[in-house]
Each structure stands twice: as C-alpha cells, then as structure tokens.
C-alpha cells in the first residue's frame, strides 16, 4: 500500500481536508430556543480561502444599518444533514444588497460543523448559511464552505434535536447575539 494512503487511513478521512489557519478570525453566535439560550457556537472563518464570503458573513453577524443575523431564525433543516439560517431579507441578498459570487468550490463538505452557503444558483450567494450535521459530499462544487465549528458541539447537538427528516424546524430557534470572538 502507498505510504501516503496508509497514513491517511490511520488519521481518518477528515484529515485530508484541513482548512484551518491560526490567522483566520473567529466569531460566535448565541442560539436560543424561544426564551431559553442553548449556548454559543464559535466558528473559525476561512478568510484566507473565502475572503468575499467571510466578509459578507462577518458584516451580517456584526450588523449593518438594516441587516443583522441577530434576531433571525433557523428556517429549515434536516436531521443528519444540517440546519439553515441567516435570511436577513426577503430576497436573500448579501450584506451589501447584492448577491455574492461563488467562492472556491473545491473546499469539501467533509465533516460536521462546517459553515456553507446556501444559494439560488451559480454566483447567487446571499445571507443564508447552513451548518452541517455530518459530511455532505453531494454539496461539493455547489455551495461554498467558508468556516468550521471550533467550540459548541454540544449546542449543535441540541440544535439538531429541533429538526426532522422532512426539513422542518421544531420550535423557535434564533440567533440572539453574535460577533467577533
């Protein structure tokens, strides 16, 4: 067996795709179910690989005059796949009122806790994002991976309990605070 593949097999599949960089920024948001705070999710954003997508996300997390992730709800999700949130306006525009181009679509949806765009087709990325519950290779090449969960897996597990296999979110899951970490 090729020694490169033998080493990879010992480390596991996820080690093939390590996008982490200590120079990347970290952000958090606090998730609540109704009035009950579930806790914080802390993400490393891949600004070295996806600068436009990361800037859009950071701007919406910190809030603009009329758009902010704070106060938005998680609108759909699927058990075993992920949960979608971040729609800040009816058209799903980005922070600056326009759709953003696709980032590097070579980054893979290879594990739990990845931040990825949702989009309305090629180069139509707005404010919405998804957090993966598992590997989602069928999204590779279609959605832009731009960050990963670094703290808060227990909170993500609680969030996952609020989705079903039909795409529904049970209860009122929302982002109640957020910003740089």
C-alpha positions as CSV (number, residue, x, y, z in Angstrom):
1,X,0.0,0.0,0.0
2,X,1.2,3.5,-0.8
3,X,2.6,5.0,2.4
4,X,0.6,8.3,1.9
5,X,-2.7,6.4,1.8
6,X,-1.7,4.2,4.8
7,X,-1.0,7.4,6.8
8,X,-4.3,8.9,5.7
9,X,-6.2,5.8,6.7
10,X,-4.8,6.0,10.2
11,X,-5.7,9.6,10.7
12,X,-9.2,9.4,9.1
13,X,-10.9,11.0,6.1
14,X,-11.2,14.4,7.7
15,X,-7.5,14.9,7.8
16,X,-7.4,15.1,4.0
17,X,-9.2,18.4,4.2
18,X,-7.8,20.7,6.9
19,X,-8.7,24.3,6.1
20,X,-7.8,25.7,9.5
21,X,-5.3,28.5,9.8
22,X,-4.4,30.2,13.1
23,X,-4.5,33.6,11.3
24,X,-8.2,33.2,10.5
25,X,-10.8,35.1,12.5
26,X,-13.2,33.5,15.0
27,X,-16.8,34.6,15.5
28,X,-19.6,33.4,17.7
29,X,-23.3,33.5,17.9
30,X,-25.7,32.6,20.7
31,X,-28.6,30.4,19.8
32,X,-31.9,30.3,21.7
33,X,-35.0,28.1,21.6
34,X,-37.7,30.6,22.4
35,X,-36.6,32.4,25.5
36,X,-34.1,29.6,26.5
37,X,-30.5,30.1,25.5
38,X,-28.9,27.0,24.2
39,X,-25.4,28.4,24.2
40,X,-22.7,29.7,21.8
41,X,-21.4,28.3,18.6
42,X,-17.8,29.5,17.8
43,X,-16.6,29.3,14.2
44,X,-13.3,29.8,12.5
45,X,-13.9,31.6,9.3
46,X,-11.7,30.7,6.3
47,X,-10.8,34.3,5.3
48,X,-7.6,33.1,3.7
49,X,-9.6,30.9,1.3
50,X,-13.0,32.6,1.0
51,X,-12.5,36.3,1.6
52,X,-15.7,37.6,0.0
53,X,-18.0,35.1,1.6
54,X,-16.3,35.6,5.0
55,X,-16.6,39.4,4.8
56,X,-20.3,39.1,3.9
57,X,-20.9,36.7,6.9
58,X,-18.9,38.9,9.4
59,X,-20.7,42.0,8.3
60,X,-24.1,40.4,8.8
61,X,-23.1,39.0,12.1
62,X,-21.9,42.4,13.4
63,X,-25.0,44.0,11.8
64,X,-25.5,46.8,9.3
65,X,-28.0,49.7,9.4
66,X,-30.8,47.4,8.3
67,X,-29.5,43.8,8.3
68,X,-28.2,41.6,11.0
69,X,-28.1,37.9,11.8
70,X,-29.1,38.8,15.4
71,X,-32.8,38.3,15.6
72,X,-33.1,35.9,12.6
73,X,-34.4,32.4,12.8
74,X,-33.3,29.0,11.6
75,X,-35.9,28.3,9.0
76,X,-35.3,24.7,7.8
77,X,-33.1,21.8,8.5
78,X,-32.8,18.1,8.0
79,X,-31.7,15.5,10.6
80,X,-28.3,14.1,9.6
81,X,-27.7,16.9,7.1
82,X,-27.7,20.4,8.6
83,X,-29.7,23.5,9.6
84,X,-30.3,26.7,7.6
85,X,-30.4,30.2,9.0
86,X,-29.4,33.7,8.3
87,X,-32.1,35.0,5.9
88,X,-31.9,38.7,6.6
89,X,-34.3,39.9,3.9
90,X,-37.0,38.6,1.6
91,X,-34.6,38.4,-1.4
92,X,-31.7,36.7,0.5
93,X,-29.3,39.4,-0.6
94,X,-25.9,39.7,1.0
95,X,-24.7,42.3,3.4
96,X,-24.3,45.0,0.7
97,X,-27.6,44.4,-1.0
98,X,-26.4,42.2,-3.8
99,X,-25.7,38.5,-4.4
100,X,-22.1,37.4,-3.9
101,X,-20.1,35.3,-6.3
102,X,-19.3,31.7,-5.5
103,X,-16.1,31.3,-3.6
104,X,-13.6,28.4,-4.1
105,X,-15.9,25.5,-4.7
106,X,-13.1,23.0,-4.2
107,X,-13.4,23.1,-0.4
108,X,-15.3,19.9,0.7
109,X,-18.3,19.3,2.9
110,X,-16.4,16.6,4.7
111,X,-17.5,16.8,8.4
112,X,-19.9,18.0,11.0
113,X,-19.9,21.7,11.9
114,X,-19.0,23.3,8.6
115,X,-20.4,26.6,7.6
116,X,-21.5,26.7,4.0
117,X,-23.5,29.0,1.8
118,X,-27.0,28.3,0.5
119,X,-27.6,29.8,-2.8
120,X,-30.1,30.4,-5.6
121,X,-27.8,29.1,-8.3
122,X,-24.3,29.9,-9.5
123,X,-23.0,33.2,-8.1
124,X,-26.2,33.9,-6.1
125,X,-25.0,33.7,-2.5
126,X,-26.8,35.9,-0.1
127,X,-27.1,35.9,3.7
128,X,-28.3,32.4,4.2
129,X,-25.9,29.8,5.5
130,X,-26.0,26.2,6.6
131,X,-24.3,24.4,9.4
132,X,-23.7,20.7,8.6
133,X,-24.5,17.9,11.0
134,X,-22.4,15.4,9.0
135,X,-20.4,15.0,5.9
136,X,-22.4,16.2,2.8
137,X,-20.3,15.4,-0.2
138,X,-23.3,16.0,-2.6
139,X,-23.0,19.7,-1.9
140,X,-19.4,19.8,-3.1
141,X,-19.0,22.0,-6.1
142,X,-22.3,23.8,-5.5
143,X,-22.1,25.5,-2.1
144,X,-19.1,27.5,-0.7
145,X,-17.6,26.1,2.5
146,X,-16.3,29.1,4.5
147,X,-15.8,28.1,8.1
148,X,-15.9,25.4,10.8
149,X,-17.2,25.0,14.3
150,X,-14.4,25.1,16.8
151,X,-16.5,25.3,20.1
152,X,-20.0,24.4,20.9
153,X,-20.6,20.9,19.5
154,X,-23.0,20.2,22.4
155,X,-25.0,23.3,21.4
156,X,-25.1,22.0,17.8
157,X,-26.3,18.6,19.1
158,X,-29.2,20.4,20.9
159,X,-30.0,22.3,17.7
160,X,-30.0,19.0,15.7
161,X,-32.8,17.8,18.0
162,X,-35.0,20.5,16.7
163,X,-35.1,19.3,13.1
164,X,-36.8,16.3,11.5
165,X,-36.2,14.3,8.3
166,X,-38.8,16.4,6.4
167,X,-37.0,19.7,6.6
168,X,-39.0,21.2,9.4
169,X,-37.5,23.1,12.4
170,X,-39.5,22.3,15.6
171,X,-39.8,25.3,17.9
172,X,-38.4,28.8,17.6
173,X,-34.6,28.6,17.0
174,X,-33.0,32.0,16.7
175,X,-29.7,33.9,16.8
176,X,-29.9,36.2,19.8
177,X,-26.3,37.6,19.9
178,X,-23.1,37.4,17.9
179,X,-19.8,39.0,16.9
180,X,-16.1,38.5,16.9
181,X,-14.5,36.1,19.4
